Amino acid sequence: MKLVDALNEGHVEIEFKSLISGRKIKKIYTCDIKQAASSDAIVVWDVIDKHFDDIRQSTILEWRLLNE
């Protein structure tokens, strides 16, 4: 399963490296908007802090679909 498909299906825990600080960040996201498959950046909804973020796929260390 691809990350974008998982985000459309439910909540996904994503760990990535911040481009600004270089630190590892792990948060829970979802998103049900159509996204360009060719883009390195994906738009996600932070379910805890309730705001949109964009994450570069090249910075993602790991992700997993959470059971709901």
Phi and psi in radians as a Rosetta constraint file:
Dihedral C 1 N 2 CA 2 C 2 CIRCULARHARMONIC -1.456 0.35
Dihedral N 2 CA 2 C 2 N 3 CIRCULARHARMONIC 2.692 0.35
Dihedral C 2 N 3 CA 3 C 3 CIRCULARHARMONIC -1.004 0.35
Dihedral N 3 CA 3 C 3 N 4 CIRCULARHARMONIC -0.799 0.35
Dihedral C 3 N 4 CA 4 C 4 CIRCULARHARMONIC -1.062 0.35
Dihedral N 4 CA 4 C 4 N 5 CIRCULARHARMONIC -0.693 0.35
Dihedral C 4 N 5 CA 5 C 5 CIRCULARHARMONIC -1.122 0.35
Dihedral N 5 CA 5 C 5 N 6 CIRCULARHARMONIC -0.728 0.35
Dihedral C 5 N 6 CA 6 C 6 CIRCULARHARMONIC -1.112 0.35
Dihedral N 6 CA 6 C 6 N 7 CIRCULARHARMONIC -0.715 0.35
Dihedral C 6 N 7 CA 7 C 7 CIRCULARHARMONIC -1.106 0.35
Dihedral N 7 CA 7 C 7 N 8 CIRCULARHARMONIC -0.616 0.35
Dihedral C 7 N 8 CA 8 C 8 CIRCULARHARMONIC -1.265 0.35
Dihedral N 8 CA 8 C 8 N 9 CIRCULARHARMONIC -0.434 0.35
Dihedral C 8 N 9 CA 9 C 9 CIRCULARHARMONIC -1.470 0.35
Dihedral N 9 CA 9 C 9 N 10 CIRCULARHARMONIC -0.602 0.35
Dihedral C 9 N 10 CA 10 C 10 CIRCULARHARMONIC -3.103 0.35
Dihedral N 10 CA 10 C 10 N 11 CIRCULARHARMONIC -2.658 0.35
Dihedral C 10 N 11 CA 11 C 11 CIRCULARHARMONIC -1.514 0.35
Dihedral N 11 CA 11 C 11 N 12 CIRCULARHARMONIC 2.392 0.35
Dihedral C 11 N 12 CA 12 C 12 CIRCULARHARMONIC -2.242 0.35
Dihedral N 12 CA 12 C 12 N 13 CIRCULARHARMONIC 2.274 0.35
Dihedral C 12 N 13 CA 13 C 13 CIRCULARHARMONIC -1.536 0.35
Dihedral N 13 CA 13 C 13 N 14 CIRCULARHARMONIC 2.140 0.35
Dihedral C 13 N 14 CA 14 C 14 CIRCULARHARMONIC -2.106 0.35
Dihedral N 14 CA 14 C 14 N 15 CIRCULARHARMONIC 2.290 0.35
Dihedral C 14 N 15 CA 15 C 15 CIRCULARHARMONIC -1.942 0.35
Dihedral N 15 CA 15 C 15 N 16 CIRCULARHARMONIC 2.221 0.35
Dihedral C 15 N 16 CA 16 C 16 CIRCULARHARMONIC -2.513 0.35
Dihedral N 16 CA 16 C 16 N 17 CIRCULARHARMONIC 2.896 0.35
Dihedral C 16 N 17 CA 17 C 17 CIRCULARHARMONIC -1.757 0.35
Dihedral N 17 CA 17 C 17 N 18 CIRCULARHARMONIC 2.184 0.35
Dihedral C 17 N 18 CA 18 C 18 CIRCULARHARMONIC -1.142 0.35
Dihedral N 18 CA 18 C 18 N 19 CIRCULARHARMONIC 2.308 0.35
Dihedral C 18 N 19 CA 19 C 19 CIRCULARHARMONIC -1.234 0.35
Dihedral N 19 CA 19 C 19 N 20 CIRCULARHARMONIC -0.476 0.35
Dihedral C 19 N 20 CA 20 C 20 CIRCULARHARMONIC -1.444 0.35
Dihedral N 20 CA 20 C 20 N 21 CIRCULARHARMONIC -0.939 0.35
Dihedral C 20 N 21 CA 21 C 21 CIRCULARHARMONIC -1.690 0.35
Dihedral N 21 CA 21 C 21 N 22 CIRCULARHARMONIC -0.359 0.35
Dihedral C 21 N 22 CA 22 C 22 CIRCULARHARMONIC 1.424 0.35
Dihedral N 22 CA 22 C 22 N 23 CIRCULARHARMONIC -0.035 0.35
Dihedral C 22 N 23 CA 23 C 23 CIRCULARHARMONIC -1.475 0.35
Dihedral N 23 CA 23 C 23 N 24 CIRCULARHARMONIC 2.772 0.35
Dihedral C 23 N 24 CA 24 C 24 CIRCULARHARMONIC -1.433 0.35
Dihedral N 24 CA 24 C 24 N 25 CIRCULARHARMONIC 2.375 0.35
Dihedral C 24 N 25 CA 25 C 25 CIRCULARHARMONIC -2.184 0.35
Dihedral N 25 CA 25 C 25 N 26 CIRCULARHARMONIC 2.371 0.35
Dihedral C 25 N 26 CA 26 C 26 CIRCULARHARMONIC -2.262 0.35
Dihedral N 26 CA 26 C 26 N 27 CIRCULARHARMONIC 2.066 0.35
Dihedral C 26 N 27 CA 27 C 27 CIRCULARHARMONIC -2.474 0.35
Dihedral N 27 CA 27 C 27 N 28 CIRCULARHARMONIC 2.970 0.35
Dihedral C 27 N 28 CA 28 C 28 CIRCULARHARMONIC -1.854 0.35
Dihedral N 28 CA 28 C 28 N 29 CIRCULARHARMONIC 2.253 0.35
Dihedral C 28 N 29 CA 29 C 29 CIRCULARHARMONIC -2.303 0.35
Dihedral N 29 CA 29 C 29 N 30 CIRCULARHARMONIC 2.843 0.35
Dihedral C 29 N 30 CA 30 C 30 CIRCULARHARMONIC -2.609 0.35
Dihedral N 30 CA 30 C 30 N 31 CIRCULARHARMONIC 2.965 0.35
Dihedral C 30 N 31 CA 31 C 31 CIRCULARHARMONIC -3.102 0.35
Dihedral N 31 CA 31 C 31 N 32 CIRCULARHARMONIC 2.387 0.35
Dihedral C 31 N 32 CA 32 C 32 CIRCULARHARMONIC -2.220 0.35
Dihedral N 32 CA 32 C 32 N 33 CIRCULARHARMONIC 0.624 0.35
Dihedral C 32 N 33 CA 33 C 33 CIRCULARHARMONIC -1.861 0.35
Dihedral N 33 CA 33 C 33 N 34 CIRCULARHARMONIC 2.642 0.35
Dihedral C 33 N 34 CA 34 C 34 CIRCULARHARMONIC -1.235 0.35
Dihedral N 34 CA 34 C 34 N 35 CIRCULARHARMONIC 2.331 0.35
Dihedral C 34 N 35 CA 35 C 35 CIRCULARHARMONIC -2.255 0.35
Dihedral N 35 CA 35 C 35 N 36 CIRCULARHARMONIC 2.572 0.35
Dihedral C 35 N 36 CA 36 C 36 CIRCULARHARMONIC -1.209 0.35
Dihedral N 36 CA 36 C 36 N 37 CIRCULARHARMONIC 2.192 0.35
Dihedral C 36 N 37 CA 37 C 37 CIRCULARHARMONIC -1.156 0.35
Dihedral N 37 CA 37 C 37 N 38 CIRCULARHARMONIC -0.447 0.35
Dihedral C 37 N 38 CA 38 C 38 CIRCULARHARMONIC -1.466 0.35
Dihedral N 38 CA 38 C 38 N 39 CIRCULARHARMONIC -0.185 0.35
Dihedral C 38 N 39 CA 39 C 39 CIRCULARHARMONIC -1.397 0.35
Dihedral N 39 CA 39 C 39 N 40 CIRCULARHARMONIC 2.470 0.35
Dihedral C 39 N 40 CA 40 C 40 CIRCULARHARMONIC -1.361 0.35
Dihedral N 40 CA 40 C 40 N 41 CIRCULARHARMONIC -0.444 0.35
Dihedral C 40 N 41 CA 41 C 41 CIRCULARHARMONIC -1.632 0.35
Dihedral N 41 CA 41 C 41 N 42 CIRCULARHARMONIC 2.365 0.35
Dihedral C 41 N 42 CA 42 C 42 CIRCULARHARMONIC -2.072 0.35
Dihedral N 42 CA 42 C 42 N 43 CIRCULARHARMONIC 2.503 0.35
Dihedral C 42 N 43 CA 43 C 43 CIRCULARHARMONIC -1.642 0.35
Dihedral N 43 CA 43 C 43 N 44 CIRCULARHARMONIC 2.266 0.35
Dihedral C 43 N 44 CA 44 C 44 CIRCULARHARMONIC -2.311 0.35
Dihedral N 44 CA 44 C 44 N 45 CIRCULARHARMONIC 2.714 0.35
Dihedral C 44 N 45 CA 45 C 45 CIRCULARHARMONIC -1.820 0.35
Dihedral N 45 CA 45 C 45 N 46 CIRCULARHARMONIC 2.104 0.35
Dihedral C 45 N 46 CA 46 C 46 CIRCULARHARMONIC -1.344 0.35
Dihedral N 46 CA 46 C 46 N 47 CIRCULARHARMONIC 1.925 0.35
Dihedral C 46 N 47 CA 47 C 47 CIRCULARHARMONIC -1.280 0.35
Dihedral N 47 CA 47 C 47 N 48 CIRCULARHARMONIC -0.363 0.35
Dihedral C 47 N 48 CA 48 C 48 CIRCULARHARMONIC -1.515 0.35
Dihedral N 48 CA 48 C 48 N 49 CIRCULARHARMONIC -0.916 0.35
Dihedral C 48 N 49 CA 49 C 49 CIRCULARHARMONIC -1.549 0.35
Dihedral N 49 CA 49 C 49 N 50 CIRCULARHARMONIC -0.097 0.35
Dihedral C 49 N 50 CA 50 C 50 CIRCULARHARMONIC 0.966 0.35
Dihedral N 50 CA 50 C 50 N 51 CIRCULARHARMONIC 1.064 0.35
Dihedral C 50 N 51 CA 51 C 51 CIRCULARHARMONIC -2.737 0.35
Dihedral N 51 CA 51 C 51 N 52 CIRCULARHARMONIC 2.790 0.35
Dihedral C 51 N 52 CA 52 C 52 CIRCULARHARMONIC -1.440 0.35
Dihedral N 52 CA 52 C 52 N 53 CIRCULARHARMONIC 2.518 0.35
Dihedral C 52 N 53 CA 53 C 53 CIRCULARHARMONIC -2.271 0.35
Dihedral N 53 CA 53 C 53 N 54 CIRCULARHARMONIC 2.812 0.35
Dihedral C 53 N 54 CA 54 C 54 CIRCULARHARMONIC -2.141 0.35
Dihedral N 54 CA 54 C 54 N 55 CIRCULARHARMONIC 2.368 0.35
Dihedral C 54 N 55 CA 55 C 55 CIRCULARHARMONIC -2.161 0.35
Dihedral N 55 CA 55 C 55 N 56 CIRCULARHARMONIC 2.299 0.35
Dihedral C 55 N 56 CA 56 C 56 CIRCULARHARMONIC -1.358 0.35
Dihedral N 56 CA 56 C 56 N 57 CIRCULARHARMONIC 2.227 0.35
Dihedral C 56 N 57 CA 57 C 57 CIRCULARHARMONIC -1.041 0.35
Dihedral N 57 CA 57 C 57 N 58 CIRCULARHARMONIC -0.497 0.35
Dihedral C 57 N 58 CA 58 C 58 CIRCULARHARMONIC -1.205 0.35
Dihedral N 58 CA 58 C 58 N 59 CIRCULARHARMONIC -0.255 0.35
Dihedral C 58 N 59 CA 59 C 59 CIRCULARHARMONIC -1.686 0.35
Dihedral N 59 CA 59 C 59 N 60 CIRCULARHARMONIC -0.102 0.35
Dihedral C 59 N 60 CA 60 C 60 CIRCULARHARMONIC -1.309 0.35
Dihedral N 60 CA 60 C 60 N 61 CIRCULARHARMONIC 2.196 0.35
Dihedral C 60 N 61 CA 61 C 61 CIRCULARHARMONIC -1.558 0.35
Dihedral N 61 CA 61 C 61 N 62 CIRCULARHARMONIC -0.732 0.35
Dihedral C 61 N 62 CA 62 C 62 CIRCULARHARMONIC -2.863 0.35
Dihedral N 62 CA 62 C 62 N 63 CIRCULARHARMONIC 2.790 0.35
Dihedral C 62 N 63 CA 63 C 63 CIRCULARHARMONIC -2.644 0.35
Dihedral N 63 CA 63 C 63 N 64 CIRCULARHARMONIC 2.739 0.35
Dihedral C 63 N 64 CA 64 C 64 CIRCULARHARMONIC -2.669 0.35
Dihedral N 64 CA 64 C 64 N 65 CIRCULARHARMONIC 2.454 0.35
Dihedral C 64 N 65 CA 65 C 65 CIRCULARHARMONIC -1.316 0.35
Dihedral N 65 CA 65 C 65 N 66 CIRCULARHARMONIC 2.267 0.35
Dihedral C 65 N 66 CA 66 C 66 CIRCULARHARMONIC -1.582 0.35
Dihedral N 66 CA 66 C 66 N 67 CIRCULARHARMONIC 2.508 0.35
Dihedral C 66 N 67 CA 67 C 67 CIRCULARHARMONIC -1.301 0.35
Dihedral N 67 CA 67 C 67 N 68 CIRCULARHARMONIC 2.380 0.35
